Amino acid sequence: MPSPADVRAAAAAFAAAAGVEIRLVEDAAGANTWAALCDSIWQMPPGASIVEPGHLVAMAHVGNYVATAFAGGEPVGVCYGFWHEPGDQALHSHIAGVRWDRLGSGIGKAMKYHQAAWLLDHGTEAMTWTFDPLIARNAAFNLRTLGVRVLEYLPDFYGAMNDGLNDGLPTDRLFVRWDFLEDGVPTPEGETSAVPIPGDIEAIRRRDPAAAAALALELRGKLLPLLAQGWQVCGFDRARSSYLLARP
């Protein structure tokens, strides 16, 4: 089982391996940098923003997590989270993104561990977030690399979105929790099943948005009933691009 010292050491090591420095946002200038990169990653239309800079300043000022990853002085990643309700010792990591030309370079992992180390400094050992269940690389990162637990399947959770990545698509999400001082999710014993997804849904979305929307509904029709029946997501097979489930 990892210790707090292990998490802090991992945060430093992953940042060094990715070649980034992760800085907390503390003022309007930092918030403007964060927001501009976030809008670029999510391909926002002109005049629209995922999060207004002033909102970020206020959230950071009252003790929430807002950070930017820099490589060679250039912003390459963003991460933003806010606290759960009083009494629930966890942070919700609402937004995390990496510049498209730096995907696969370890920046996402470095940011998650930086956030975990920050949480330890604030007396907390868990965070939650959502991710698009059709994006295989995110499923592999969350379930294989980090070892998160899937808590819920949320159909069309955010409703209609106008960014370039989600416009016109259902916004189904998996709601997950990362207890980063635990060893990950043990594989339950019992009946098992696999639910496949496309290896590259983002290419399909660019080529045929209607087909991509249909695939989202197809996955909802498979995964949501299984979870409702007590099945648990226990992993992700990257080679077969499939969720692995078990029913105790």
C-alpha positions as CSV (number, residue, x, y, z in Angstrom):
1,M,0.0,0.0,0.0
2,P,1.5,3.4,-1.0
3,S,2.4,5.8,1.8
4,P,2.1,9.6,1.7
5,A,5.8,9.8,1.2
6,D,5.5,7.4,-1.8
7,V,2.8,9.6,-3.4
8,R,4.9,12.8,-2.9
9,A,8.0,11.1,-4.4
10,A,6.0,9.8,-7.3
11,A,4.6,13.3,-8.0
12,A,8.1,14.7,-8.2
13,A,9.4,11.8,-10.3
14,F,6.5,11.9,-12.8
15,A,6.9,15.7,-13.2
16,A,10.6,15.3,-13.9
17,A,10.0,12.4,-16.3
18,A,7.4,14.5,-18.2
19,G,9.6,17.6,-18.2
20,V,7.1,19.8,-16.6
21,E,6.8,22.2,-13.7
22,I,3.3,22.3,-12.2
23,R,2.3,25.6,-10.7
24,L,-0.8,26.6,-8.7
25,V,-2.8,29.4,-10.1
26,E,-2.7,32.4,-7.7
27,D,-3.7,35.5,-9.6
28,A,-5.6,36.8,-12.7
29,A,-2.6,36.4,-15.0
30,G,-2.2,32.8,-14.1
31,A,-6.0,32.2,-14.5
32,N,-5.9,33.8,-17.9
33,T,-3.1,31.5,-19.0
34,W,-5.0,28.5,-17.6
35,A,-8.3,29.4,-19.3
36,A,-6.7,30.1,-22.7
37,L,-5.0,26.7,-22.8
38,C,-8.2,25.0,-21.6
39,D,-10.3,26.6,-24.3
40,S,-7.7,25.6,-26.9
41,I,-7.7,22.0,-25.7
42,W,-11.5,21.8,-25.8
43,Q,-11.7,23.7,-29.1
44,M,-14.1,26.3,-27.8
45,P,-15.8,28.7,-30.3
46,P,-14.7,32.3,-30.3
47,G,-16.0,34.3,-27.4
48,A,-16.9,31.2,-25.3
49,S,-14.9,29.8,-22.4
50,I,-15.0,26.5,-20.4
51,V,-14.3,28.4,-17.2
52,E,-14.1,32.1,-16.8
53,P,-10.7,33.3,-15.4
54,G,-12.4,35.3,-12.6
55,H,-14.1,32.1,-11.5
56,L,-10.8,30.3,-11.3
57,V,-9.2,33.2,-9.2
58,A,-12.1,33.0,-6.7
59,M,-12.0,29.2,-6.5
60,A,-8.3,29.2,-5.9
61,H,-8.5,32.0,-3.4
62,V,-10.9,30.0,-1.1
63,G,-8.8,26.9,-1.2
64,N,-9.6,24.9,-4.2
65,Y,-7.1,23.3,-6.6
66,V,-6.2,25.1,-9.8
67,A,-2.9,24.3,-11.5
68,T,-1.1,24.6,-14.8
69,A,1.7,22.4,-16.1
70,F,4.5,24.2,-17.9
71,A,7.2,22.8,-20.2
72,G,10.0,25.1,-21.2
73,G,7.9,28.0,-20.0
74,E,5.0,27.0,-22.2
75,P,1.6,25.9,-20.7
76,V,0.9,22.3,-21.7
77,G,-1.7,21.1,-19.2
78,V,-4.5,22.3,-16.9
79,C,-6.2,20.8,-13.9
80,Y,-9.0,22.1,-11.7
81,G,-10.9,20.6,-8.7
82,F,-13.2,21.7,-5.9
83,W,-14.1,20.2,-2.6
84,H,-17.0,17.8,-2.0
85,E,-19.7,18.6,0.4
86,P,-18.7,19.1,4.1
87,G,-18.0,15.8,5.8
88,D,-17.0,14.0,2.6
89,Q,-13.2,14.0,2.6
90,A,-12.6,14.2,-1.1
91,L,-11.9,16.6,-3.9
92,H,-13.8,16.5,-7.3
93,S,-11.2,16.9,-10.1
94,H,-13.6,18.6,-12.6
95,I,-11.2,19.4,-15.4
96,A,-7.9,17.9,-16.5
97,G,-6.5,18.3,-20.0
98,V,-3.2,18.2,-21.9
99,R,-2.2,20.1,-25.0
100,W,-2.9,17.8,-28.1
101,D,0.7,17.8,-29.3
102,R,1.8,16.6,-25.8
103,L,-0.6,13.7,-25.3
104,G,1.2,10.5,-24.3
105,S,4.1,12.2,-22.7
106,G,3.2,11.6,-19.1
107,I,1.9,15.1,-18.3
108,G,-1.5,13.8,-17.3
109,K,0.0,11.4,-14.8
110,A,2.3,14.1,-13.4
111,M,-0.7,16.4,-12.9
112,K,-2.8,13.7,-11.2
113,Y,0.0,12.9,-8.8
114,H,0.7,16.6,-8.1
115,Q,-3.0,17.0,-7.2
116,A,-2.7,13.9,-5.0
117,A,0.3,15.4,-3.2
118,W,-1.6,18.7,-2.7
119,L,-4.5,16.8,-1.3
120,L,-2.3,15.0,1.2
121,D,-1.1,18.5,2.4
122,H,-4.7,19.3,3.0
123,G,-5.5,16.1,4.9
124,T,-7.4,14.3,2.2
125,E,-6.6,10.9,0.5
126,A,-9.2,10.7,-2.3
127,M,-10.5,12.4,-5.3
128,T,-13.3,11.9,-7.8
129,W,-13.9,12.8,-11.4
130,T,-15.7,11.9,-14.6
131,F,-14.5,10.7,-17.9
132,D,-15.9,9.9,-21.3
133,P,-16.3,6.1,-21.3
134,L,-15.8,5.9,-25.1
135,I,-12.3,7.2,-25.0
136,A,-10.1,4.1,-24.8
137,R,-6.9,5.9,-23.8
138,N,-8.6,7.6,-20.9
139,A,-10.2,4.3,-19.8
140,A,-6.8,2.7,-19.8
141,F,-5.2,5.6,-17.9
142,N,-7.8,5.7,-15.2
143,L,-8.4,2.0,-14.7
144,R,-5.0,0.5,-15.5
145,T,-2.5,3.3,-14.6
146,L,-4.2,4.8,-11.6
147,G,-6.5,2.0,-10.5
148,V,-9.7,4.1,-10.0
149,R,-13.0,2.6,-8.9
150,V,-16.1,3.2,-11.1
151,L,-18.9,4.4,-8.9
152,E,-21.6,5.3,-11.4
153,Y,-22.6,5.5,-15.1
154,L,-24.1,8.9,-15.7
155,P,-26.2,9.2,-18.9
156,D,-25.9,12.6,-20.7
157,F,-24.5,14.0,-17.4
158,Y,-23.5,17.5,-18.7
159,G,-26.3,17.9,-21.2
160,A,-25.6,19.6,-24.5
161,M,-22.1,21.1,-24.8
162,N,-20.8,23.5,-27.4
163,D,-17.1,22.8,-27.3
164,G,-15.4,21.2,-30.4
165,L,-15.0,17.8,-28.7
166,N,-18.6,17.2,-27.4
167,D,-20.9,19.4,-29.6
168,G,-23.8,17.3,-30.8
169,L,-22.9,14.2,-28.8
170,P,-24.4,12.6,-25.7
171,T,-22.3,13.5,-22.7
172,D,-22.4,10.1,-20.9
173,R,-19.7,9.8,-18.3
174,L,-18.2,7.3,-15.8
175,F,-18.0,8.7,-12.3
176,V,-14.9,7.4,-10.6
177,R,-13.0,7.6,-7.3
178,W,-9.2,7.4,-6.8
179,D,-8.1,6.5,-3.2
180,F,-4.5,7.0,-4.0
181,L,-3.2,5.5,-0.8
182,E,-4.8,2.2,-1.7
183,D,-3.4,-0.5,-4.1
184,G,-6.1,-0.1,-6.7
185,V,-9.2,-2.2,-7.4
186,P,-9.0,-5.9,-6.6
187,T,-10.5,-8.1,-9.2
188,P,-13.7,-9.6,-7.7
189,E,-14.2,-13.4,-8.1
190,G,-17.3,-14.6,-10.0
191,E,-18.8,-14.3,-13.4
192,T,-16.9,-12.0,-15.8
193,S,-17.8,-10.1,-18.9
194,A,-16.2,-7.8,-21.4
195,V,-17.7,-4.7,-23.1
196,P,-15.8,-3.5,-26.1
197,I,-15.4,0.1,-27.3
198,P,-13.8,1.6,-30.4
199,G,-10.0,1.9,-30.2
200,D,-10.1,5.5,-31.4
201,I,-13.6,7.1,-31.0
202,E,-12.1,10.6,-31.6
203,A,-11.2,9.6,-35.2
204,I,-14.8,8.4,-35.7
205,R,-16.2,11.6,-34.2
206,R,-14.2,13.6,-36.7
207,R,-15.2,11.4,-39.6
208,D,-18.8,10.6,-38.8
209,P,-20.4,12.3,-35.8
210,A,-23.7,10.5,-36.3
211,A,-22.0,7.2,-36.0
212,A,-20.1,8.3,-33.0
213,A,-23.4,9.4,-31.3
214,A,-24.9,6.0,-32.1
215,L,-21.9,4.2,-30.5
216,A,-22.4,6.3,-27.3
217,L,-26.0,5.1,-27.1
218,E,-24.9,1.5,-27.8
219,L,-22.4,1.6,-25.0
220,R,-25.0,3.1,-22.6
221,G,-27.3,0.2,-23.5
222,K,-24.7,-2.3,-22.6
223,L,-22.8,-0.9,-19.6
224,L,-25.5,0.9,-17.7
225,P,-27.7,-2.2,-17.2
226,L,-24.8,-4.3,-16.2
227,L,-23.8,-1.8,-13.5
228,A,-27.4,-1.6,-12.3
229,Q,-27.4,-5.4,-11.9
230,G,-24.4,-5.3,-9.6
231,W,-21.6,-5.9,-12.0
232,Q,-18.4,-4.0,-11.2
233,V,-15.8,-2.6,-13.6
234,C,-12.6,-4.3,-12.6
235,G,-10.2,-3.2,-15.4
236,F,-9.7,-2.3,-19.0
237,D,-8.0,-4.4,-21.7
238,R,-6.2,-2.0,-23.9
239,A,-5.3,-4.6,-26.5
240,R,-8.9,-5.6,-27.0
241,S,-10.2,-2.1,-26.2
242,S,-12.7,-3.6,-23.7
243,Y,-14.0,-2.9,-20.2
244,L,-13.7,-5.9,-18.0
245,L,-16.5,-6.5,-15.5
246,A,-17.2,-9.0,-12.8
247,R,-20.2,-9.9,-10.8
248,P,-19.3,-11.1,-7.3
